């Protein structure tokens, strides 16, 4: 059974940092491009950042560029989202999603309204709350 799981969320003050982790069982995460998404109350789920299998190609949403960094450790079967200088508008449930591809350098899309539809495997999400 395939399971994707996020961890590392929590409550942090504005300007603080969190590091989210995405792990998986039942699949080798290194075989997948991975995306981080978030969904704030009353809003659509949106892509934040995504990374190739190799880990050397990434996409980052403009609103978080310079504050968030995506990375991965395929030996540990884990993808990370380092979030610095957090703001109240970063408050959301953060999801990790995996997209299978044979292309080691392909970055699966995580921008645009249809991005959520291409990922077959999703975690349950982890809450990030940033207080002002």
C-alpha positions as CSV (number, residue, x, y, z in Angstrom):
1,X,0.0,0.0,0.0
2,X,1.4,3.4,-1.0
3,X,1.4,6.1,1.6
4,X,2.8,9.6,1.4
5,X,3.2,11.5,4.7
6,X,4.1,15.0,5.6
7,X,5.5,16.2,9.0
8,X,7.0,19.2,10.5
9,X,4.1,21.6,10.5
10,X,3.1,23.6,13.6
11,X,2.5,27.1,15.0
12,X,5.2,29.7,14.5
13,X,5.4,33.4,14.9
14,X,5.8,35.7,12.0
15,X,9.4,35.7,10.8
16,X,10.0,32.2,12.1
17,X,11.0,29.0,10.3
18,X,9.8,25.5,9.8
19,X,11.1,22.5,7.8
20,X,8.5,20.2,6.4
21,X,9.4,16.6,5.5
22,X,7.7,14.3,3.0
23,X,8.3,10.6,3.2
24,X,6.7,7.6,1.6
25,X,6.1,3.9,2.1
26,X,5.2,1.4,-0.6
27,X,7.1,3.4,-3.2
28,X,10.6,4.7,-3.7
29,X,10.3,8.5,-3.6
30,X,13.5,8.7,-5.7
31,X,11.4,7.4,-8.6
32,X,9.1,10.4,-8.4
33,X,9.1,14.1,-9.0
34,X,7.6,15.7,-5.9
35,X,5.5,18.8,-5.4
36,X,4.5,20.7,-2.3
37,X,1.1,22.3,-2.3
38,X,-0.9,24.3,0.2
39,X,-4.5,25.1,0.8
40,X,-5.7,28.0,3.0
41,X,-9.2,28.1,4.3
42,X,-11.7,29.1,1.6
43,X,-9.0,29.0,-1.1
44,X,-8.0,26.6,-3.9
45,X,-5.1,24.3,-3.4
46,X,-2.0,25.9,-5.0
47,X,1.4,24.7,-5.9
48,X,4.3,26.0,-3.8
49,X,7.4,24.2,-5.1
50,X,8.3,21.1,-7.0
51,X,11.5,19.1,-7.6
52,X,12.8,16.7,-10.1
53,X,13.9,13.2,-9.2
54,X,17.5,14.2,-9.4
55,X,16.9,17.2,-7.1
56,X,18.8,19.6,-9.3
57,X,15.9,21.2,-11.0
58,X,13.1,22.9,-9.1
59,X,10.2,25.3,-9.4
60,X,9.3,27.8,-6.7
61,X,6.2,29.9,-6.5
62,X,7.0,33.6,-6.9
63,X,5.3,34.5,-3.6
64,X,7.6,32.3,-1.6
65,X,10.8,32.7,-3.7
66,X,13.8,33.6,-1.5
67,X,12.0,32.4,1.6
68,X,11.2,28.7,0.8
69,X,13.6,26.1,-0.5
70,X,12.8,22.6,-1.7
71,X,15.4,19.8,-1.5
72,X,15.5,16.1,-1.4
73,X,17.6,13.2,0.0
74,X,16.9,10.1,-2.1
75,X,18.9,7.9,0.3
76,X,16.5,8.9,3.1
77,X,13.5,8.7,0.8
78,X,12.6,12.2,1.9
79,X,11.8,15.6,0.3
80,X,12.0,18.8,2.4
81,X,10.5,22.2,2.3
82,X,12.5,24.7,4.3
83,X,10.3,27.7,5.1
84,X,12.0,30.9,6.4
85,X,10.6,34.4,7.1
86,X,7.2,33.0,7.5
87,X,4.2,35.3,7.2
88,X,0.6,35.0,8.3
89,X,-0.5,34.5,4.7
90,X,1.6,31.4,4.6
91,X,-0.9,29.8,6.9
92,X,-2.4,26.7,5.3
93,X,-2.4,23.0,5.2
94,X,0.7,21.9,3.3
95,X,0.5,18.7,1.1
96,X,3.2,16.7,-0.5
97,X,2.4,14.9,-3.8
98,X,4.4,12.4,-5.9
99,X,4.4,12.1,-9.7
100,X,6.0,9.1,-11.3
101,X,8.4,9.8,-14.2
102,X,11.2,8.0,-15.9
103,X,12.9,11.3,-16.6
104,X,15.4,11.9,-13.9
105,X,15.5,15.7,-14.6
106,X,11.9,16.4,-15.3
107,X,10.2,18.8,-12.9
108,X,6.5,18.0,-12.7
109,X,4.3,21.0,-12.9
110,X,3.0,22.5,-9.7
111,X,1.7,25.8,-11.0
112,X,-1.7,26.5,-12.5
113,X,-5.1,25.3,-11.6
114,X,-4.7,21.9,-13.3
115,X,-1.4,21.0,-11.5
116,X,-3.2,19.1,-8.7
117,X,-4.7,16.7,-11.2
118,X,-1.4,15.2,-12.4
119,X,-0.2,13.9,-9.1
120,X,-1.6,10.4,-8.2
121,X,-0.2,10.2,-4.7
122,X,-0.9,12.6,-1.9
123,X,-0.3,12.9,1.7
124,X,-2.9,13.9,4.3
125,X,-1.3,17.3,4.9
126,X,0.3,19.1,7.8
127,X,-1.0,22.3,9.3
128,X,1.2,25.4,9.2
129,X,0.0,28.4,11.2
130,X,1.8,31.6,11.3
131,X,0.8,34.1,14.0
132,X,1.3,37.9,13.7
